[in-house]
Amino acid sequence: MESAGAKETPDEVERKGLGTPATRAGVIEKLVRIGFVERQGSKKTKYLVPTEKGTSLITVMPEQIQSASMTAEWEQKLLEVEKQDIASEDFMAEIKDMIVDLIETYEPVKGADKLFPPRQYKQYKKYPKKGASRWQR
């Protein structure tokens, strides 16, 4: 993970909160916990290997979302919001625009339904005050 995305990541990214050892450790632990990677090797030498679930996710995920540069850019903008150099509403609008664009231009990957089968949900309760439905698997 030390060099993940290194070619596309600017040198100052670590100063922006991406790629620090603490950040990497947290990300690795989460990926292991939810089953996207697993540790293999001996006690001395451990390495991370993607699981079938992890490989499937990367297969269907748009490249723009996979980018370490995008994460670094967002971290930088969050710092600018914190310093009040930019408005949080502007930053959120930028994220919303990106998501809308991704949704509008998304094309399902062939076989994605086999990688991640759709889950069936059933309605089981109405909330009395708002009439909103609650769903369960």
Backbone hydrogen bonds in HBPLUS format (Angstrom, degrees):
<---DONOR---> <-ACCEPTOR-->    atom                        ^
c    i                          cat <-CA-CA->   ^        H-A-AA   ^      H-
h    n   atom  resd res      DA  || num        DHA   H-A  angle D-A-AA Bond
n    s   type  num  typ     dist DA aas  dist angle  dist       angle   num
A0004-ALA N   A0001-MET O   3.14 MM   3  4.89 160.1  2.18 101.5 107.7     1
A0006-ALA N   A0003-SER O   2.97 MM   3  4.98 160.9  2.01 130.6 126.7     2
A0008-GLU N   A0005-GLY O   3.15 MM   3  5.60 132.0  2.40 108.8 120.4     3
A0009-THR N   A0005-GLY O   3.04 MM   4  5.94 115.1  2.48 146.2 163.6     4
A0009-THR N   A0006-ALA O   3.42 MM   3  5.06 152.6  2.50  92.6 100.4     5
A0013-VAL N   A0010-PRO O   3.10 MM   3  5.59 164.5  2.13 118.5 121.9     6
A0015-ARG N   A0012-GLU O   3.10 MM   3  5.42 125.1  2.41 105.2 118.4     7
A0016-LYS N   A0013-VAL O   2.77 MM   3  4.96 137.8  1.94 103.6 117.4     8
A0018-LEU N   A0013-VAL O   3.42 MM   5  5.77 167.1  2.44 140.7 138.2     9
A0017-GLY N   A0014-GLU O   3.15 MM   3  5.36 163.4  2.18 109.9 112.0    10
A0024-ARG N   A0020-THR O   2.91 MM   4  6.17 169.7  1.92 166.1 168.7    11
A0025-ALA N   A0021-PRO O   2.92 MM   4  6.06 162.5  1.96 149.9 154.6    12
A0026-GLY N   A0022-ALA O   3.13 MM   4  6.30 161.8  2.16 146.1 150.4    13
A0027-VAL N   A0023-THR O   3.00 MM   4  6.25 160.6  2.04 153.6 159.1    14
A0028-ILE N   A0024-ARG O   2.84 MM   4  6.03 166.5  1.86 157.5 161.2    15
A0029-GLU N   A0025-ALA O   2.96 MM   4  6.12 167.1  1.98 150.9 154.4    16
A0030-LYS N   A0026-GLY O   3.09 MM   4  6.25 157.3  2.14 144.3 150.3    17
A0031-LEU N   A0027-VAL O   2.94 MM   4  6.19 160.9  1.98 152.9 158.3    18
A0032-VAL N   A0028-ILE O   2.94 MM   4  6.19 155.7  2.00 154.5 161.0    19
A0033-ARG N   A0029-GLU O   2.87 MM   4  6.01 165.5  1.89 149.3 154.0    20
A0034-ILE N   A0030-LYS O   2.98 MM   4  6.14 158.3  2.02 153.5 157.3    21
A0036-PHE N   A0031-LEU O   2.85 MM   5  5.16 149.0  1.95 159.7 161.2    22
A0037-VAL N   A0031-LEU O   3.38 MM   6  5.74 151.1  2.47 118.6 117.6    23
A0035-GLY N   A0032-VAL O   3.14 MM   3  5.13 152.1  2.22 100.9 109.4    24
A0051-THR N   A0036-PHE O   2.98 MM  15  5.41 169.9  1.99 125.4 128.2    25
A0038-GLU N   A0049-VAL O   2.85 MM  11  5.42 153.0  1.93 147.6 155.8    26
A0049-VAL N   A0038-GLU O   2.90 MM  11  5.42 160.5  1.94 154.2 160.7    27
A0040-GLN N   A0047-TYR O   2.83 MM   7  5.46 156.4  1.89 158.8 166.5    28
A0047-TYR N   A0040-GLN O   2.86 MM   7  5.46 153.8  1.93 153.2 159.7    29
A0042-SER N   A0045-THR O   2.99 MM   3  5.19 112.2  2.47 146.6 144.6    30
A0055-THR N   A0051-THR O   2.96 MM   4  6.22 164.6  1.98 155.4 158.9    31
A0056-SER N   A0052-GLU O   2.89 MM   4  6.04 155.1  1.95 146.0 153.4    32
A0057-LEU N   A0053-LYS O   3.01 MM   4  6.23 153.8  2.08 144.0 150.5    33
A0058-ILE N   A0054-GLY O   3.14 MM   4  6.42 167.2  2.16 152.4 154.5    34
A0059-THR N   A0055-THR O   3.02 MM   4  6.18 146.5  2.14 142.5 152.2    35
A0060-VAL N   A0056-SER O   3.21 MM   4  6.53 146.4  2.33 147.7 154.5    36
A0060-VAL N   A0057-LEU O   3.18 MM   3  5.45 126.0  2.49 101.0 113.3    37
A0061-MET N   A0057-LEU O   2.96 MM   4  5.98 130.4  2.21 148.4 162.7    38
A0065-ILE N   A0062-PRO O   3.04 MM   3  5.68 136.4  2.24 116.1 125.9    39
A0066-GLN N   A0063-GLU O   2.97 MM   3  5.02 129.2  2.24  99.3 113.7    40
A0071-THR N   A0067-SER O   3.42 MM   4  6.75 158.3  2.47 139.4 144.1    41
A0072-ALA N   A0068-ALA O   2.95 MM   4  6.21 159.9  1.99 148.7 154.2    42
A0073-GLU N   A0069-SER O   2.86 MM   4  6.06 155.4  1.92 147.5 154.6    43
A0074-TRP N   A0070-MET O   2.93 MM   4  6.20 157.8  1.98 150.2 155.7    44
A0075-GLU N   A0071-THR O   2.91 MM   4  6.17 157.0  1.96 149.4 156.0    45
A0076-GLN N   A0072-ALA O   2.96 MM   4  6.20 155.8  2.02 146.8 153.1    46
A0077-LYS N   A0073-GLU O   2.96 MM   4  6.25 156.7  2.01 146.9 153.4    47
A0078-LEU N   A0074-TRP O   2.86 MM   4  6.09 150.4  1.94 148.9 157.2    48
A0079-LEU N   A0075-GLU O   3.09 MM   4  6.40 149.7  2.18 143.5 151.1    49
A0080-GLU N   A0076-GLN O   3.00 MM   4  6.37 150.0  2.10 144.2 153.0    50
A0081-VAL N   A0077-LYS O   2.82 MM   4  6.13 146.5  1.93 146.2 155.6    51
A0082-GLU N   A0078-LEU O   2.88 MM   4  6.13 157.9  1.93 145.4 151.6    52
A0083-LYS N   A0079-LEU O   2.93 MM   4  6.22 147.8  2.03 143.9 152.6    53
A0085-ASP N   A0080-GLU O   2.72 MM   5  5.00 152.6  1.79 159.0 157.6    54
A0084-GLN N   A0081-VAL O   2.92 MM   3  4.72 149.7  2.01  99.3 108.8    55
A0090-ASP N   A0087-ALA O   3.03 MM   3  5.29 125.8  2.33 102.3 115.6    56
A0091-PHE N   A0087-ALA O   3.21 MM   4  6.62 158.5  2.25 152.1 157.6    57
A0092-MET N   A0088-SER O   2.89 MM   4  6.12 165.2  1.91 153.9 157.8    58
A0093-ALA N   A0089-GLU O   2.88 MM   4  5.98 148.2  1.98 139.7 148.8    59
A0094-GLU N   A0090-ASP O   3.00 MM   4  6.23 149.6  2.10 143.8 151.4    60
A0095-ILE N   A0091-PHE O   3.10 MM   4  6.47 154.8  2.16 147.5 153.9    61
A0096-LYS N   A0092-MET O   2.86 MM   4  6.08 162.1  1.90 149.3 154.7    62
A0097-ASP N   A0093-ALA O   2.86 MM   4  6.06 160.4  1.90 148.4 153.3    63
A0098-MET N   A0094-GLU O   3.07 MM   4  6.31 155.7  2.13 144.2 150.4    64
A0099-ILE N   A0095-ILE O   2.94 MM   4  6.23 160.2  1.98 153.8 159.0    65
A0100-VAL N   A0096-LYS O   2.86 MM   4  6.08 165.1  1.88 157.2 161.2    66
A0101-ASP N   A0097-ASP O   2.94 MM   4  6.09 161.2  1.98 146.6 152.0    67
A0102-LEU N   A0098-MET O   2.88 MM   4  6.14 156.9  1.93 147.5 154.1    68
A0103-ILE N   A0099-ILE O   2.90 MM   4  6.14 160.3  1.94 152.8 157.8    69
A0104-GLU N   A0100-VAL O   2.87 MM   4  6.08 162.1  1.90 152.8 157.9    70
A0105-THR N   A0101-ASP O   2.97 MM   4  6.04 147.1  2.08 147.3 155.2    71
A0106-TYR N   A0102-LEU O   2.89 MM   4  5.59 116.4  2.30 139.6 152.3    72
A0112-ALA N   A0109-VAL O   2.97 MM   3  5.35 156.8  2.03 139.3 136.5    73
A0114-LYS N   A0111-GLY O   2.94 MM   3  5.30 141.3  2.09 107.4 118.7    74
A0115-LEU N   A0111-GLY O   3.14 MM   4  6.55 146.3  2.26 145.8 155.9    75
A0116-PHE N   A0112-ALA O   2.83 MM   4  5.97 169.4  1.84 158.4 160.5    76
A0122-LYS N   A0136-GLN O   3.03 MM  14  5.85 161.7  2.06 165.4 170.6    77
A0136-GLN N   A0122-LYS O   3.31 MM  14  5.85 158.0  2.36 151.8 158.1    78
A0134-ARG N   A0125-LYS O   3.03 MM   9  5.49 148.2  2.14 165.6 164.9    79
A0127-TYR N   A0132-ALA O   2.93 MM   5  5.43 168.8  1.95 160.2 163.9    80
A0131-GLY N   A0127-TYR O   2.85 MM   4  5.06 137.4  2.03 141.2 151.9    81
